[in-house]
């Protein structure tokens, strides 16, 4: 192959600025998202580029503290017991999250609320679920 016919090599772009999804906001701890100022897509996490249009004009935003449980499963993890895990819709963002359930059984379509325990975050049935 000659230099004139070789394809240009793509340069990978790291899209996440931080691995942490939990952020401090004036209203309290919230999950962090990034909204693209060009295409208006919202993505979970603190990103440096838009995952949709690769634009760099982005804004850090807080996701809602309540959402809708899309689906879930219960993982049976050896001696650790049962670990509920599910997809939660927070506006136009869907994220995989740890779930907690006490007296209210989980069901798809129910309202769930963000809970924070130190650096760990999870969703549990909302008070009005």
C-alpha positions in Angstrom: 0.0 0.0 0.0 1.2 3.5 -0.7 0.7 6.5 1.6 -2.0 7.9 -0.8 -4.2 4.8 -0.4 -3.9 4.1 3.3 -6.9 5.0 5.4 -6.5 7.6 8.1 -6.2 6.1 11.6 -9.0 7.1 14.0 -7.9 8.6 17.2 -9.8 7.3 20.2 -11.5 10.0 22.3 -12.1 9.4 26.0 -15.7 10.5 26.6 -15.8 10.3 30.4 -14.1 12.9 32.6 -14.7 11.0 35.8 -15.8 7.5 36.8 -17.9 8.8 39.6 -21.6 9.2 38.8 -22.5 10.8 42.1 -22.1 14.6 42.4 -22.7 17.4 44.9 -25.3 19.9 44.0 -27.0 22.8 46.0 -30.1 20.6 46.4 -28.0 17.6 47.7 -26.3 14.6 46.2 -27.6 13.7 42.8 -26.5 11.5 39.8 -24.5 13.6 37.4 -25.3 13.9 33.7 -24.0 15.8 30.7 -26.3 17.6 28.3 -25.0 18.4 24.8 -25.7 22.0 23.9 -25.7 21.1 20.1 -28.0 18.0 19.9 -29.6 18.3 23.3 -28.9 14.6 24.2 -28.5 13.9 27.9 -26.0 11.2 29.0 -25.2 9.9 32.4 -21.8 10.7 33.8 -19.4 13.7 33.4 -18.4 13.6 29.8 -16.0 15.6 27.8 -17.7 15.0 24.4 -21.2 14.1 23.4 -21.7 10.4 22.7 -24.1 11.1 20.0 -22.7 14.0 17.9 -19.1 14.1 19.4 -19.7 17.8 20.1 -17.6 19.4 22.8 -20.2 22.1 23.9 -21.6 20.3 26.9 -23.1 21.2 30.3 -23.1 19.3 33.6 -26.6 18.7 34.9 -28.2 16.9 37.8 -30.5 14.0 37.1 -33.9 13.8 38.9 -33.9 12.0 42.3 -36.9 10.0 41.3 -37.6 7.8 38.3 -39.4 4.8 37.0 -38.2 1.2 37.4 -38.1 -0.2 33.8 -37.1 -3.8 34.6 -35.2 -5.6 37.3 -33.8 -9.0 38.4 -32.5 -10.5 41.6 -29.0 -11.9 41.5 -28.3 -14.7 44.0 -24.7 -14.1 45.0 -23.4 -16.9 47.2 -23.1 -16.1 50.8 -23.9 -12.4 50.1 -27.6 -13.2 49.6 -29.8 -11.5 47.0 -28.7 -8.4 45.0 -31.6 -6.6 43.2 -30.4 -4.9 40.1 -32.5 -3.0 37.5 -32.8 -0.3 34.9 -34.2 3.0 36.0 -35.6 5.7 33.7 -34.6 9.2 34.9 -36.3 11.5 32.3 -34.6 10.6 29.0 -31.7 8.7 30.7 -31.9 5.0 31.5 -29.3 3.6 33.9 -28.5 0.3 35.5 -28.6 0.6 39.2 -28.5 -1.3 42.5 -32.0 -1.6 44.0 -33.1 -1.9 47.6 -36.4 -3.3 48.7 -37.9 -3.7 52.1 -41.6 -4.0 52.7 -42.7 -2.8 49.2 -41.9 -5.5 46.5 -40.3 -4.2 43.3 -42.4 -4.2 40.1 -41.8 -2.7 36.7 -43.3 0.8 36.3 -43.1 1.7 39.9 -41.6 5.1 41.1 -38.2 4.7 42.7 -36.1 7.3 44.6 -32.4 7.8 44.8 -30.7 6.8 48.0 -27.1 7.6 49.0 -25.0 5.7 51.5 -21.5 7.3 51.6 -20.1 6.9 48.1 -22.7 4.2 47.2 -26.0 5.1 45.5 -29.0 3.0 44.8 -32.7 3.3 44.1 -35.6 2.1 46.4 -39.4 2.3 46.1 -40.5 5.9 46.5 -42.7 6.8 49.5 -45.7 7.0 47.1 -44.9 3.7 45.3 
